[in-house]
Each structure stands twice: as structure tokens, then as C-alpha cells.
């Protein structure tokens, strides 16, 4: 598509970015950045979430244990694709694992807080890279980092860091394989298309929507 095209591409200001062929707005899909206002959640442009159930609070839906002021943060990159049921289980969901009890007494009796303050004050940030697809009902556990270009299969439970361009499935989630050969993964990392202005991304769509490895190498060489 020529650079001087006036055809609208991706409008980051929209709440519901999908318009159906009959002109109706599809209500189930949202740009997360437009619907989340939470000091502990940071979302890149054009990352969408789809839910088939009514949602009043998208922050609470995708990260139900992350409250404002918690010690951990959730960082989500650009161009993410999150299916119905995607859940980020952040560190505030944890209970003490090494004590004689895992019961959080201080939650119910503030006088017990001196015993729990250090434990409750711990927090591991969660980081989700760019162009990550998380499948239906997948769950990401506390402190996990998911690299760029990762695909998380439906129903997977991811408890460990996942390197870039991996395909993950199962419970516990395990890396099945890398999506591309190492040199192609390196080329995609170098291209870093998700950092480009949307108009330049539009120009790259014919390449991105292909498996043309020579063209990818040519594009990177010309960059």
C-alpha cells in the first residue's frame, strides 16, 4: 500500500477496534490501553483482548489479584492478541510457601500484619512482550516474562519465563519449539516492527503476513 494512502489503518483511540461488514461495531474486542486506567498495569498500543462475557472492569478481568499500589506491575507490549479467559496471576495472589501455614491471617485481622508485612511487600513484575498471542483460557503465573512473538496455547499454564518466538502449550506450559529458525528470529528482533509508527507498519503488512524469508532478509538489509 502506498505511503500516501488516506485509508485509515489502526486507530489507537478506539475502544472497540473491529467493525463488522454490516457496519456494526463488534463489542467483544477492545484495545486494552483504552479501557484500563490502573497504576500498576502498563499496556502498549494495539494490544487487544476479546471476551464473550460482559466486562465492567478490564483490569480486574485480566489481572484479578493486582490492586492499585501493589508491589508488582504488569507490563504488556504492543500488538498483543489476548483471547477470552486470558488471566495474569500476579504476585499479590501468592501465599507464603515456606512457613508452617499458607493462610493469610493479616488479610482478615490487621493486627497480624507485622508477621506478614515483609511477605506482602514482595512483588515480581510480569512482562509480556510485543506481538504475543495468548490463547483461550491461558493463565500466566506470577513473575513470568514472556518474550516477543510468543504463542501461548489455549488452556496453558505458564509458570516460567518464555524466550522470544516460542510456541508454548500444556500444564505446566512448556516450550514446544521455536516458531522460526534462529536467524529468522534474529532478523525479526532486529526489524522490531512493533516500534515503528503505524503508517510504516502498514507498509510492512505484505511482508509480515507472509513466510517470505528472503524478503525479510532484504527488508532488514535495506533498513
TORKOL-705565 format. One record per residue: x, y, z of N, C-alpha, C, O, CB in turn. Coordinates in steps of 0.05 Angstrom, whole numbers, padded with zeros to 5 digits, always signed. Glycine has a CB too. Example, Ala and Ser with C-alpha at 12.3 -4.5 7.8 and 13.67 -1.06 7.14 Angstrom:
2
+00264-00114+00156+00246-00090+00156+00264-00066+00156+00285-00066+00169+00226-00089+00181/+00257-00045+00142+00273-00021+00143+00258+00001+00157+00268+00023+00161+00282-00012+00114/
This chain:
223
+00017-00024+00000+00000+00000+00000+00018+00025+00000+00037+00026+00016-00019+00000+00024/+00012+00044-00017+00029+00068-00018+00028+00084+00008+00008+00085+00022+00022+00085-00042/+00050+00098+00013+00052+00113+00038+00033+00136+00039+00025+00145+00060+00080+00123+00042/+00024+00146+00016+00006+00169+00015-00023+00161+00016-00041+00178+00012+00011+00186-00009/-00029+00136+00022-00056+00127+00024-00070+00141+00047-00059+00144+00069-00057+00096+00028/-00096+00148+00042-00112+00161+00063-00130+00141+00077-00146+00148+00094-00128+00183+00052/-00127+00115+00070-00144+00094+00082-00136+00092+00112-00112+00088+00118-00140+00067+00068/-00156+00094+00130-00149+00091+00158-00136+00064+00164-00144+00043+00152-00174+00094+00175/-00116+00064+00181-00103+00039+00188-00112+00032+00217-00136+00026+00221-00072+00041+00186/-00095+00032+00236-00102+00025+00263-00105+00051+00279-00087+00067+00282-00081+00007+00276/-00129+00054+00291-00135+00078+00306-00133+00071+00336-00151+00058+00347-00163+00090+00299/-00111+00079+00349-00106+00072+00377-00126+00084+00396-00127+00075+00419-00078+00080+00385/-00141+00104+00387-00160+00117+00405-00187+00103+00408-00203+00109+00426-00165+00145+00396/-00192+00084+00390-00217+00070+00391-00218+00050+00414-00198+00039+00422-00222+00055+00365/-00242+00047+00426-00246+00026+00446-00250-00001+00433-00236-00020+00440-00269+00034+00465/-00269-00002+00414-00275-00027+00400-00264-00024+00372-00275-00010+00355-00306-00032+00400/-00242-00038+00365-00228-00033+00340-00239-00048+00316-00230-00044+00294-00200-00039+00343/-00259-00066+00320-00269-00082+00298-00296-00073+00289-00314-00070+00305-00270-00112+00306/-00298-00067+00263-00324-00060+00251-00332-00083+00233-00317-00091+00215-00323-00033+00235/-00356-00094+00237-00365-00117+00221-00373-00108+00193-00377-00084+00188-00389-00130+00236/-00375-00127+00174-00383-00120+00147-00409-00104+00144-00412-00088+00126-00385-00145+00130/-00427-00108+00163-00453-00093+00161-00451-00065+00174-00471-00051+00176-00475-00109+00175/-00427-00058+00183-00423-00032+00195-00426-00030+00225-00420-00010+00237-00442-00013+00183/-00434-00052+00237-00437-00052+00266-00410-00055+00280-00392-00068+00269-00456-00075+00275/-00408-00043+00304-00384-00045+00319-00385-00072+00335-00405-00078+00348-00380-00021+00339/-00363-00087+00333-00362-00113+00348-00354-00107+00377-00332-00097+00382-00341-00132+00335/-00372-00112+00396-00368-00103+00423-00349-00120+00440-00341-00111+00462-00394-00101+00437/-00343-00144+00432-00328-00163+00449-00298-00157+00450-00284-00166+00468-00333-00190+00440/-00288-00142+00430-00259-00138+00428-00253-00109+00434-00266-00091+00424-00249-00146+00400/-00232-00104+00451-00225-00077+00459-00194-00074+00456-00179-00093+00459-00234-00071+00487/-00186-00049+00450-00158-00042+00454-00155-00040+00485-00168-00023+00497-00149-00016+00439/-00137-00055+00497-00135-00054+00526-00126-00027+00536-00135-00019+00558-00116-00076+00535/-00109-00014+00521-00099+00012+00531-00121+00032+00535-00119+00050+00552-00078+00023+00512/-00142+00030+00519-00164+00050+00521-00183+00044+00544-00199+00062+00551-00179+00051+00495/-00183+00020+00555-00203+00012+00575-00191+00007+00603-00205+00001+00621-00218-00012+00566/-00164+00009+00605-00152+00004+00631-00138+00029+00640-00121+00041+00627-00131-00019+00628/-00146+00038+00664-00133+00060+00678-00126+00050+00706-00141+00053+00725-00153+00085+00680/-00102+00039+00707-00093+00025+00732-00063+00032+00735-00048+00027+00717-00098-00006+00730/-00056+00041+00759-00028+00050+00762-00007+00027+00760+00017+00033+00757-00025+00063+00788/-00016+00003+00763+00002-00020+00762+00002-00036+00736+00016-00056+00733-00004-00038+00785/-00014-00027+00717-00016-00041+00691-00009-00021+00669-00019+00001+00667-00045-00052+00687/+00010-00030+00652+00021-00013+00631+00018-00028+00605+00030-00050+00601+00051-00005+00636/+00002-00017+00586-00005-00032+00562+00004-00016+00537-00001+00008+00536-00036-00037+00560/+00016-00029+00518+00024-00017+00493+00001-00014+00474-00020-00026+00477+00046-00032+00480/+00004+00003+00454-00016+00008+00434-00023-00018+00418-00006-00035+00414-00008+00030+00414/-00048-00020+00410-00058-00040+00392-00058-00069+00403-00059-00088+00388-00042-00040+00367/-00055-00071+00429-00059-00097+00442-00089-00101+00448-00101-00084+00461-00042-00100+00468/-00100-00123+00438-00129-00126+00442-00135-00150+00460-00119-00169+00463-00143-00129+00415/-00159-00148+00472-00169-00170+00488-00198-00175+00479-00213-00157+00474-00168-00163+00519/-00205-00201+00478-00232-00209+00469-00245-00225+00492-00233-00243+00503-00231-00225+00443/-00269-00217+00499-00284-00232+00520-00313-00235+00511-00325-00216+00501-00282-00217+00547/-00324-00259+00514-00351-00265+00505-00371-00259+00528-00395-00261+00523-00354-00293+00496/-00361-00252+00552-00379-00245+00574-00377-00215+00579-00357-00202+00572-00371-00261+00600/-00398-00203+00590-00397-00174+00596-00374-00168+00615-00369-00183+00634-00424-00165+00608/-00361-00146+00610-00338-00137+00627-00343-00109+00637-00348-00091+00621-00311-00139+00611/-00342-00105+00663-00344-00078+00674-00317-00066+00680-00313-00042+00678-00361-00079+00699/-00298-00083+00687-00271-00074+00695-00251-00092+00682-00247-00115+00690-00268-00073+00726/-00238-00082+00661-00220-00099+00645-00194-00105+00661-00182-00126+00658-00213-00085+00619/-00186-00086+00677-00162-00091+00694-00167-00115+00713-00150-00132+00716-00154-00066+00710/-00190-00114+00726-00197-00136+00744-00202-00162+00729-00198-00184+00740-00222-00129+00760/-00211-00160+00704-00216-00185+00689-00190-00199+00682-00188-00223+00685-00233-00178+00664/-00171-00184+00672-00147-00197+00662-00126-00202+00684-00109-00220+00682-00134-00182+00640/-00127-00185+00705-00107-00187+00727-00122-00184+00753-00119-00164+00767-00084-00166+00725/-00137-00205+00761-00156-00202+00784-00143-00197+00811-00157-00188+00829-00173-00226+00785/-00117-00204+00814-00105-00201+00840-00087-00176+00842-00074-00171+00863-00088-00225+00846/-00086-00160+00822-00069-00137+00821-00084-00112+00829-00100-00102+00814-00056-00133+00793/-00079-00102+00853-00093-00079+00863-00075-00054+00861-00051-00057+00862-00103-00083+00892/-00087-00030+00858-00071-00006+00857-00053-00003+00882-00062-00007+00904-00089+00019+00855/-00027+00002+00877-00008+00005+00899+00005-00021+00907+00022-00022+00925-00022+00016+00922/-00001-00043+00893+00012-00069+00898+00042-00066+00892+00050-00049+00876-00001-00092+00882/+00058-00083+00903+00087-00081+00898+00096-00089+00870+00118-00083+00862+00102-00098+00918/+00079-00103+00856+00086-00112+00829+00071-00097+00808+00050-00084+00813+00081-00142+00826/+00082-00098+00783+00069-00085+00760+00066-00105+00737+00082-00125+00735+00085-00060+00751/+00047-00101+00720+00043-00117+00696+00049-00099+00672+00036-00079+00668+00013-00128+00695/+00069-00107+00656+00077-00093+00633+00070-00109+00608+00079-00132+00605+00108-00087+00633/+00054-00098+00590+00044-00111+00566+00054-00095+00542+00050-00071+00541+00013-00114+00566/+00065-00109+00523+00076-00096+00499+00055-00089+00478+00031-00090+00484+00096-00113+00486/+00064-00081+00455+00046-00073+00433+00037-00097+00416+00051-00117+00416+00060-00052+00415/+00015-00094+00403+00004-00113+00384+00000-00141+00397+00002-00161+00383+00024-00116+00361/-00007-00141+00422-00014-00167+00435-00042-00176+00426-00059-00159+00419-00013-00165+00465/-00047-00202+00428-00072-00214+00420-00081-00233+00442-00070-00255+00444-00070-00228+00392/-00100-00224+00458-00107-00240+00482-00135-00250+00479-00154-00235+00477-00104-00222+00507/-00138-00276+00480-00164-00289+00476-00180-00289+00502-00170-00284+00524-00161-00317+00466/-00206-00296+00499-00224-00299+00522-00211-00316+00544-00201-00337+00538-00251-00311+00513/-00213-00306+00568-00204-00322+00591-00174-00319+00597-00164-00331+00616-00209-00350+00586/-00160-00302+00582-00132-00297+00589-00131-00285+00617-00145-00265+00623-00119-00278+00568/-00113-00296+00634-00111-00286+00661-00081-00283+00668-00065-00301+00663-00125-00304+00681/-00075-00260+00680-00048-00255+00690-00050-00257+00721-00061-00239+00734-00037-00228+00681/-00039-00278+00732-00039-00282+00761-00014-00270+00773+00007-00282+00772-00042-00313+00769/-00016-00246+00784+00007-00231+00793+00015-00239+00822+00001-00254+00835+00001-00201+00791/+00037-00228+00830+00049-00236+00856+00031-00232+00880+00034-00247+00900+00075-00222+00860/+00013-00213+00879-00004-00209+00902-00023-00232+00907-00035-00234+00928-00020-00184+00898/-00025-00251+00888-00041-00275+00893-00026-00296+00909-00038-00315+00919-00049-00287+00866/+00000-00292+00913+00016-00312+00926+00010-00313+00956+00002-00293+00969+00045-00307+00922/+00014-00337+00967+00013-00341+00996+00041-00350+01005+00056-00360+00988-00009-00363+01005/+00048-00347+01030+00075-00355+01039+00079-00386+01035+00063-00401+01045+00080-00347+01068/+00100-00393+01022+00104-00421+01015+00122-00436+01034+00121-00460+01036+00115-00423+00987/+00138-00421+01049+00158-00434+01066+00151-00435+01095+00165-00446+01112+00185-00420+01063/+00128-00423+01103+00120-00423+01131+00105-00448+01137+00099-00465+01119+00103-00398+01137/+00099-00452+01162+00083-00475+01170+00054-00474+01161+00041-00494+01158+00084-00478+01201/+00045-00449+01155+00018-00446+01144+00020-00427+01120+00036-00409+01119-00002-00436+01165/+00002-00431+01101+00000-00413+01079-00023-00393+01083-00029-00377+01066-00005-00428+01052/-00037-00395+01105-00061-00379+01110-00054-00349+01114-00036-00343+01130-00076-00390+01134/-00067-00331+01100-00061-00302+01102-00076-00288+01125-00095-00273+01119-00067-00288+01076/-00069-00294+01149-00084-00283+01172-00088-00253+01171-00109-00243+01179-00071-00292+01198/-00067-00239+01163-00068-00210+01163-00089-00198+01145-00098-00176+01150-00041-00198+01156/-00098-00213+01125-00119-00203+01108-00145-00200+01124-00161-00182+01118-00124-00222+01084/-00149-00216+01144-00174-00217+01159-00171-00203+01186-00191-00196+01198-00183-00245+01162/-00146-00201+01196-00141-00188+01221-00117-00171+01219-00094-00181+01220-00138-00210+01244/-00120-00144+01215-00098-00126+01211-00077-00127+01233-00054-00120+01229-00108-00098+01208/-00085-00135+01257-00066-00136+01280-00043-00157+01274-00022-00156+01287-00080-00144+01306/-00048-00175+01255-00028-00195+01249-00009-00185+01227+00010-00200+01220-00042-00221+01240/-00012-00161+01217+00004-00151+01195+00034-00151+01201+00049-00157+01182-00005-00124+01188/+00043-00146+01225+00072-00147+01230+00085-00173+01221+00108-00173+01213+00078-00142+01259/+00070-00195+01222+00081-00221+01214+00082-00224+01184+00096-00241+01173+00066-00243+01227/+00066-00208+01170+00061-00212+01142+00072-00189+01124+00073-00192+01100+00032-00216+01137/+00079-00167+01137+00086-00143+01121+00108-00149+01101+00106-00140+01078+00094-00120+01140/+00129-00162+01110+00152-00168+01091+00143-00186+01068+00150-00181+01045+00175-00181+01106/+00127-00206+01075+00118-00224+01054+00099-00210+01034+00102-00214+01010+00103-00248+01067/+00081-00194+01045+00062-00180+01027+00076-00158+01011+00066-00150+00990+00040-00168+01044/+00099-00148+01021+00113-00127+01007+00129-00137+00983+00140-00120+00968+00130-00113+01026/+00132-00162+00980+00147-00173+00958+00130-00173+00932+00106-00176+00933+00157-00202+00964/+00143-00168+00911+00128-00168+00885+00147-00171+00862+00168-00158+00860+00112-00143+00883/+00140-00189+00844+00155-00193+00819+00138-00182+00796+00116-00190+00791+00162-00223+00815/+00150-00164+00781+00136-00154+00758+00132-00176+00737+00148-00194+00735+00152-00130+00745/+00111-00173+00722+00105-00192+00700+00108-00176+00674+00098-00153+00672+00077-00204+00702/+00122-00187+00654+00127-00173+00629+00118-00191+00605+00126-00214+00603+00157-00166+00626/+00101-00179+00589+00092-00193+00565+00102-00177+00541+00098-00153+00539+00060-00195+00564/+00116-00190+00523+00129-00177+00501+00110-00167+00479+00086-00167+00483+00150-00195+00488/+00121-00159+00457+00106-00149+00434+00097-00173+00416+00111-00193+00415+00123-00129+00417/+00075-00169+00403+00065-00189+00384+00062-00217+00396+00070-00237+00385+00083-00191+00359/+00050-00217+00420+00046-00242+00435+00016-00250+00432-00002-00234+00437+00054-00239+00465/+00012-00275+00425-00015-00286+00423-00019-00305+00446-00005-00325+00449-00020-00301+00396/-00039-00299+00463-00046-00316+00486-00073-00328+00481-00093-00314+00477-00045-00300+00513/-00074-00355+00481-00099-00369+00473-00120-00370+00495-00115-00363+00518-00092-00396+00464/-00143-00380+00487-00167-00383+00504-00160-00396+00531-00150-00418+00532-00188-00399+00489/-00168-00382+00552-00165-00392+00580-00136-00398+00588-00132-00415+00605-00182-00416+00583/-00117-00386+00576-00089-00389+00585-00085-00373+00610-00097-00352+00614-00069-00382+00563/-00066-00382+00627-00060-00369+00652-00030-00365+00655-00014-00384+00651-00071-00386+00676/-00023-00340+00661+00005-00333+00665+00010-00329+00694-00004-00312+00706+00013-00308+00648/+00029-00343+00706+00033-00342+00735+00053-00321+00744+00067-00309+00727+00042-00370+00745/+00055-00315+00770+00070-00292+00779+00099-00291+00770+00113-00312+00770+00069-00291+00809/+00108-00267+00764+00136-00262+00758+00146-00271+00731+00169-00268+00725+00152-00274+00778/+00128-00281+00714+00136-00292+00689+00142-00270+00669+00128-00250+00668+00115-00312+00678/+00162-00274+00652+00167-00257+00629+00163-00273+00604+00174-00295+00601+00196-00245+00630/+00147-00262+00586+00141-00275+00560+00154-00258+00538+00148-00234+00537+00111-00279+00555/+00170-00270+00522+00185-00255+00502+00168-00247+00478+00145-00253+00476+00208-00271+00492/+00181-00232+00460+00167-00223+00436+00159-00246+00418+00174-00266+00416+00185-00203+00420/+00136-00244+00405+00128-00263+00385+00120-00290+00395+00119-00309+00380+00150-00267+00366/+00116-00293+00421+00109-00319+00433+00079-00325+00428+00062-00307+00428+00114-00319+00464/+00074-00351+00424+00046-00361+00422+00042-00379+00446+00056-00398+00450+00041-00376+00395/+00021-00373+00462+00014-00389+00486-00012-00404+00479-00032-00391+00474+00010-00372+00512/-00011-00430+00479-00034-00446+00470-00057-00444+00490-00054-00437+00513-00026-00475+00468/-00081-00450+00480-00105-00449+00496-00103-00467+00520-00094-00490+00518-00130-00457+00479/-00110-00456+00543-00110-00471+00568-00083-00475+00580-00081-00489+00601-00122-00497+00563/-00062-00464+00569-00035-00468+00580-00033-00453+00607-00046-00433+00611-00014-00458+00561/-00016-00464+00624-00010-00451+00650+00020-00446+00650+00036-00465+00652-00019-00469+00675/+00028-00421+00647+00056-00414+00643+00068-00405+00669+00060-00384+00681+00059-00392+00621/+00087-00420+00679+00099-00414+00705+00128-00406+00703+00141-00399+00724+00097-00439+00723/+00140-00407+00679+00168-00400+00676+00171-00380+00653+00153-00378+00636+00185-00425+00671/+00193-00366+00653+00199-00347+00631+00199-00362+00604+00209-00384+00603+00225-00332+00636/+00189-00348+00584+00188-00360+00557+00205-00342+00538+00200-00318+00536+00159-00363+00547/+00224-00354+00524+00241-00338+00506+00226-00329+00481+00205-00341+00474+00266-00353+00498/+00237-00309+00468+00224-00298+00443+00218-00320+00423+00233-00340+00421+00243-00277+00431/+00196-00316+00409+00189-00332+00385+00185-00362+00392+00190-00379+00375+00211-00330+00364/+00175-00367+00416+00170-00395+00424+00140-00401+00422+00123-00384+00424+00180-00400+00452/+00134-00427+00418+00107-00437+00419+00105-00453+00445+00120-00472+00450+00101-00455+00394/+00085-00446+00462+00083-00457+00489+00055-00471+00491+00035-00460+00481+00086-00436+00511/+00055-00494+00504+00029-00508+00508+00031-00525+00533+00052-00532+00542+00022-00525+00483/+00007-00531+00544+00006-00551+00565+00004-00539+00593+00006-00515+00597+00029-00569+00563/+00001-00557+00612+00001-00550+00640+00018-00571+00656+00009-00594+00659-00028-00549+00652/+00042-00563+00664+00053-00536+00662+00062-00530+00634+00069-00548+00618+00078-00534+00681/+00060-00504+00627+00068-00496+00600+00097-00502+00594+00114-00497+00610+00062-00467+00596/+00102-00513+00571+00129-00519+00562+00133-00510+00534+00114-00510+00518+00136-00549+00566/+00157-00503+00527+00164-00495+00500+00164-00519+00482+00179-00538+00486+00191-00480+00499/+00147-00518+00462+00145-00540+00442+00168-00537+00422+00181-00556+00415+00118-00540+00428/+00171-00513+00412+00192-00507+00393+00194-00477+00389+00176-00462+00398+00187-00521+00366/+00214-00468+00375+00215-00440+00366+00199-00438+00340+00197-00458+00325+00245-00431+00361/+00187-00416+00336+00169-00413+00313+00184-00412+00287+00174-00421+00266+00152-00388+00316/+00209-00401+00287+00225-00398+00263+00253-00407+00269+00261-00410+00292+00224-00369+00252/+00269-00410+00248+00298-00415+00251+00311-00391+00266+00300-00369+00265+00311-00419+00223/+00333-00397+00279+00346-00376+00295+00352-00351+00280+00349-00329+00290+00371-00387+00308/+00362-00354+00255+00369-00330+00240+00345-00313+00233+00347-00289+00231+00384-00337+00215/+00322-00326+00229+00297-00311+00223+00287-00297+00249+00278-00274+00248+00275-00330+00212/+00289-00311+00271+00282-00298+00297+00299-00274+00302+00290-00253+00310+00285-00318+00320/+00325-00276+00296+00344-00254+00299+00336-00231+00281+00337-00207+00288+00373-00262+00294/+00328-00237+00256+00320-00217+00237+00295-00202+00246+00293-00178+00244+00316-00229+00209/+00276-00217+00257+00251-00204+00267+00257-00186+00291+00245-00165+00293+00231-00226+00274/+00275-00196+00308+00283-00179+00331+00296-00153+00321+00291-00132+00332+00302-00194+00350/+00313-00156+00301+00326-00132+00291+00307-00113+00277+00310-00089+00279+00349-00140+00272/+00287-00124+00262+00268-00108+00249+00250-00093+00269+00244-00069+00265+00250-00125+00231/+00243-00106+00291+00227-00094+00313+00205-00077+00302+00202-00053+00309+00246-00077+00331/+00188-00088+00285+00168-00073+00271+00148-00060+00290+00136-00040+00283+00153-00091+00252/+00144-00072+00313+00125-00061+00333+00133-00034+00344+00116-00020+00356+00121-00081+00355/+00158-00026+00340+00167+00000+00349+00163+00022+00327+00167+00046+00333+00196-00001+00356/+00155+00014+00303+00152+00033+00281+00125+00048+00284+00106+00038+00296+00154+00019+00254/+00123+00072+00272+00097+00085+00270+00077+00068+00255+00085+00053+00237+00100+00113+00257/+00051+00069+00261+00032+00052+00248+00032+00054+00218+00027+00034+00204+00004+00059+00258/+00037+00078+00207+00038+00081+00178+00060+00064+00165+00057+00053+00144+00041+00110+00170/+00083+00062+00179+00104+00045+00169+00098+00015+00173+00106-00001+00156+00131+00052+00183/+00084+00009+00194+00076-00019+00198+00057-00027+00176+00059-00050+00166+00062-00022+00226/+00039-00009+00168+00021-00015+00146+00036-00023+00120+00028-00041+00106+00002+00008+00140/+00058-00008+00115+00074-00014+00091+00087-00042+00093+00093-00054+00073+00095+00007+00088/+00091-00051+00118+00104-00077+00122+00084-00101+00122+00093-00124+00123+00120-00077+00147/+00059-00095+00123+00039-00116+00126+00042-00138+00104+00041-00162+00111+00011-00105+00124/+00047-00131+00078+00050-00153+00059+00073-00172+00066+00072-00196+00061+00055-00142+00031/+00094-00161+00079+00116-00178+00087+00109-00193+00113+00113-00217+00115+00142-00162+00092/+00097-00179+00133+00091-00192+00158+00070-00213+00155+00070-00233+00170+00081-00171+00178/+00052-00210+00136+00031-00230+00131+00041-00251+00110+00025-00260+00093+00006-00216+00121/+00066-00259+00112+00077-00279+00094+00098-00295+00110+00103-00291+00133+00090-00265+00069/+00109-00315+00096+00131-00331+00107+00154-00328+00087+00170-00347+00083+00123-00361+00111/+00157-00305+00075+00177-00300+00054+00203-00292+00068+00209-00268+00073+00168-00277+00035/+00220-00312+00074+00244-00307+00089+00264-00290+00073+00277-00272+00085+00257-00333+00097/+00268-00295+00047+00287-00278+00032+00278-00248+00032+00294-00230+00035+00289-00287+00003/+00251-00244+00030+00241-00216+00031+00246-00204+00058+00252-00180+00060+00211-00216+00025/+00244-00219+00080+00250-00209+00106+00280-00200+00108+00286-00179+00119+00244-00229+00128/+00297-00217+00098+00326-00210+00098+00331-00185+00081+00347-00168+00089+00342-00234+00088/+00318-00183+00058+00321-00160+00041+00311-00135+00055+00324-00114+00054+00307-00164+00014/+00289-00137+00068+00277-00114+00082+00296-00104+00104+00300-00080+00108+00250-00120+00094/+00307-00123+00119+00326-00116+00140+00351-00104+00129+00362-00084+00141+00332-00141+00158/+00361-00114+00107+00385-00103+00095+00381-00075+00086+00399-00059+00086+00395-00121+00072/+00356-00069+00077+00350-00042+00067+00343-00023+00089+00339+00001+00084+00328-00044+00046/+00340-00032+00113+00330-00016+00135+00350+00006+00142+00345+00022+00160+00325-00033+00159/
